[in-house]
Amino acid sequence: MIAHSALHRINRAIAHEWHGTRTAPYLLHDGERLPREVPSPRWHSNGALATGGWRRGPRALRPSHRCGPRDESRYCRTVKTWQLGLRRIAKILLYVSAAAFALAILAAAYLFWPRSYARTYVDAPATTDAVAPLASAARFRLGAAVHDTEVDTFAAAAGRDFNSMTPANATKWGNLLVGGKLGKYDFTTADALVELALAKATHLRGHALVWGRYPGAGHPSDLEDVLKAAPDPKQRLEQILREHIDAVLAHFHGRIPQWDVVNEPLHFWKPIWDDNVFYRTLGPEFVATAFRLAHAADPSLELVLNEQLPQYDDEHAEKFFEIVQQLQQSGVPVHGVGLQSHVLMVLPSVASLEAYMHRIAELGLFIEITELDVRLRLFADDPDPYAAQGRYFRDLAAACARQPACRGITLWGISDRFTWIDEEPPFRWMQPNDPLLFDQDNRRKPAYLGIIDALRRAPPTRTGRLP
């Protein structure tokens, strides 16, 4: 059908070309003058062109006899020429498509094929230096987000490798609820982690009171349905937020001094608001509402707005800064900014991070890097990717240490064995990710030594609250 339609259009174009005008009345065919509206030839079941024996069509007579291999009439020569041209074009398109497909396969293989890199640090002289005492001396928080799989690991590392802790999932709204639905709270898992941190004299960060992603974990799985059934969804959501924030902050009062009140208000990849249940119901005002409710529930708390930024000098970062600035100018009780720093696709320059922290500090807010992990394969072009990763950790920690408003860094996990990145597509197929301070066998990596080096060089004038 495609070829038939194309040849019909070709016939008409030929007629117009030969007679110099769209109103040309005739086209020669075997010495005969034919109507200018010459339709395309029909095809017989044996593949031969039909070109003679006219029959009526919708607009003009249509040919019905075969255009054989020895037929040298002008019409048949033209049809065969265009037919050959179309076949050549089709063949070229086929080759181009095949080449594009092959390139796509090669690109996918390059990105997703598992690799391995020499662990030169294993043979390096062992060091007994511990980073946590250096961090405390520099008035610097070095923390770990603790998952269920690493409770025992943190118990051994607290005080030696970390002086701060964030429950990675246990204090998220949905995870605090029985069955992940609105109703009864179960603080058992969260309390166990909090008591462990307090027993080890480590600072605690609460994460997170309000998060619009992952129903059943980040927020109640039935929240959307409850709001749809409410006569006034806005009023109902404000009531639910107040009850939740009051209950959680009362339970952890005196134990968790700092909270991520709102987590990731922006879209993960775009400089726009995340289209979650809180934004759809309350608009951008949901952020200010959450902070005001948290401050009213416990005025002693440090309240943080936490966000993931792929870069620190693009539209995404600028959008987040505008939100922070507007909240502060409106008198909303935001005390600090959390920069998650999941380094997944590209390496943000440390200079751009330092400049961004300076802008936030000028607003009178403190800063913490709250969820740091850096994929190893971003250093694949270096002769020693683990060493290059270590230098990046060193430079990032040094930038934080140079900025008085930067309180410290929390790693999103302890060892590479349990990193969340290995479970998330597409990174689960792009290993090794190895984004943390300790490797799969819980050995210190160059990243650990890089932070030690940065803290040894920390300015002696650092100010701030000790963990």
Helices and strands as residue ranges (DSSP letters): H 2-19, E 26-29, E 32-35, E 42-43, E 49-50, E 55-56, E 61-62, H 74-112, G 120-123, H 131-137, E 141-146, G 148-150, H 151-157, E 164-167, H 173-176, G 178-180, H 188-199, E 203-211, H 223-229, H 233-251, E 258-263, H 277-282, H 285-297, E 302-307, H 315-329, E 336-339, E 342-343, H 350-362, E 366-374, G 376-379, H 385-402, E 406-411, G 416-418, G 420-423, G 427-429, H 446-456
